[in-house]
């Protein structure tokens, strides 16, 4: 059975993430953007990874304007990336920083909201590639960098529909079941590697573009914003969560 816990409210010190090097995927918008800015605000050097350079540049500029450590921009389209691309990413991080202290697998796509019997096979493959294969490949490539850290945290993004199947959620739900399995397997393998921990976070209903696409009739003003939950991400990605391994956390 999965180990599901409610993630605690966290009030980070100003320098809670000082000196840490953290890679965030999907950093150009939504939760990825908000977490990247919060990480930098508390002292982390953030590697901003996403497919839209203009959005990444906007996050970069905001971090620099606020006086945060200079971030790095790494454009990558996970739908088209292959193993060699992930190895190149890891090699560049090693050359620049020598290690990786945090890896947030935040990027993902929704796909179609339709019954399995009508689901577009091409869309299915795209969702699985971006939501499952890409985090595996990136984790696989970055393991040596994580091992070089004194305290590394890997965080996968889960969902409520990745724990209990729900009609019309199709590939997205199945990809999140796979994400839970990937996290648990990786965490179990890292159990005796004391400096690397692996967990997952389910952000719940949050005011993002993906949520709006999934629930077009919902009033977004009734939802928490990405900025409302960045403290939970900092708790998971920072030293405060030491000792947590293989847990799927809910933001509640």
N, C-alpha and C positions, 0 to 999 in steps of 0.2 A: 504494500500500500504506500502511496506517496506520503511524504512528510510535509504536510501543509501547515503553515503558521501565519499569523498576522504579523506583518512587519511593524516594528515599533516606530512611534513618532520620535524624531531625532532632531536635536538642536545642535548642529555642528559648530565647533569653535571656528574662528576666522581662518585659522591656518590648518584646519582638519585634513586637508588634502595636499598640503605643502610637500613639494618634492616628488609627488607621484606622477607617473606617466600613464595616461588612460586613453585607450582607443574606443571611440564611440561610433557605431554604425548608424546610418540614418540620421546624421547629426545636423542636417540642413533645416529640419522643420519638426514641429510637434514636440514629443517627449525628448527626442534626441537633442534637439536644439536647446531646450530648457535645461536639461541635465548637463550638457556641455558648458553652458554659461555658468551654471552653479558650481560645477567642478573647478572651473578657472577662478571664479570668485573666491573659492576657498583654497587656492594655491596650486591646483593641478595643472600640468602641461597636457593639453588635450589634443589628440590626433583626430581631426574631424573628417570622417569618411562618409561619402555619399555620392550620388550619381549626378547631382546638379551643382556645378561649380559656383554659379551665382548665389545660390542659397548658402553654400559653405562659406563663401566670401563674406556674406552678411553676418554670419555668426562670428567669423574671424574678426571682423571689424568691431563688432560689439564687445568682444572679449578684450581686444587691445585698447579700445576707448575707455574701458572700465579699469584699466591698469593691471589686468591679469597677465600671467605668463604667456609669452608668445605661443600661440597654438600652431599646429601644422594642418595643412589641407591635403587630403588624399582622395582624389576623385576615383570612384570605382562603381561600375554598373554590375551588380552581383548576378544579374540575369545572363550577362555575357562573359563574366570572369571565369577563368579556368585555373587549374592547380598552380601553374607557373605564375599566374598573377598574384596568388596568395603568398607564394614563396618570395616573390619580389617585394611585396609589402613587408613581410617579416624581415627580409634582409635590409630594407631601408630603415626600419625601426631600430634594428640592431646597430646599424652603422651610425645612426643619429643619437640614440639614447642608451643602447646597450642592454636594455631590459624592457619589460612591460609590466606595470603594476596593476592595471585594470583593463578589462575587456568587456564592454557592454554590447551585447548582440541586440540591438534595438530595431534595426531595419526589418521591414516585412511588407508584404502586400496582401490585400484582402481576397482578391479573386472574385468569383461570381457568388452571389447568394441565390443558389438554385438547387433543386433536388439532384441527388446523385444520378438518377436515370436520365437527366437532361444536361448534366455538367459537361462543359466543353473540355475535351481531353487536352487541348493545347494549353488552356488556362490552368488546368490541373497541374501540368508539368511545370509551368512557370512558377506557381505558388510553392510547389515542393522544392524547386531549385533555390528560390530566394529565401524561403523560410526555414528550410531544413539543411539542404546540401551546403549552402553558403556558410552558415554558422559552423558546420562541421569542418569544412575546408579551412576556414579562418582559425578556428581553435587548433586544428591539427598543425597548421603552419606556425602558430604562435606559442605552442607549448614550450619550446626551448627558451623563448624570451620570458615567459611566465616563471619558469624554473629559476631564472637568474635574479628574479625579484626577491627581496626579503619578505615581502607580504603581498601576494597577488590574489586578485579576486576576479573571477569570471562570472558574468551574470547573463543568463538567457531570458528572453521575454516570452512569457506564457500567456494563457488566457483561460477564462472560465470554461470556454467551449473546448479546451484541450484536456479537460478532466472528465467531462460528461458530455457525450455526443448530443448534438442538437440539430434538428431538421433544418435543412437549407443552408447550413454553414459549410458544407462541402470540404474542399481542399484546405481551407483555412483551419477548420477544426481539426482535421486529420494531421495537418502540419504541426499544430500545437501539441497534440498527443505525442507526436514524434519528438518535439522539442523537450517535453518533459522526460521522455525516455533517454534522449541524448544527454540531458543534464544529469540525470540519475546515474547513468553509466559512467560518464566522465568523472562525476563526483566520487563514485565508488573507487575508481581507478586512482584518484588523487587522495584517497583517504589517508594514506601514510606519507604523503608529500605535505609536510606541515606548513610550507610557505605558499601553497596554492589551494584556494578554496573555490568551489563551483556551486552556484545556486541559481534559482530562477525567481522572477518577479512577475506577478500578474497585476498590472496597474489598474484594472477595472475600468469602469466607465469614466473616460476622460475626454475633454473637449479637444479632439483632434480631427484631422481631415478623414482618417480612416473610420472613425466612429460616425462621422456625419454621413459617409457613404453607406455604412452598414445600417444606420437608422435615420433615413432621410426625413422622417416625420418628427423626430425628437427635437425638443427645444434645447440647444446647446448651453443656454444660460443656466440650466438646471444641473449641469455637470461641473465637476472640479476641473481646474485648468492643469496643464502640465506643470506649471510653476508651483502649484499647490503640493505636489508630491515629490519634488526634487530632493527633499531632505531624506526620503526613504532610499533613494538611489545612492546618495552620498553615504548613507549608513552601510549599504551593501558593498559599495565599491571601495570604501575606506577601511581603516584599521578597526573601527568600532565593531565590525561584524566578525572579528576573528573567532574561530571555533565553530562557525556555522558551515556545515557541509551537507550538500545534497538536499537542501530545503527548498520547497516551492512556496514563496512568500506571497501573500495577498496584501494589497493596499486597501485598507478599509477605514 
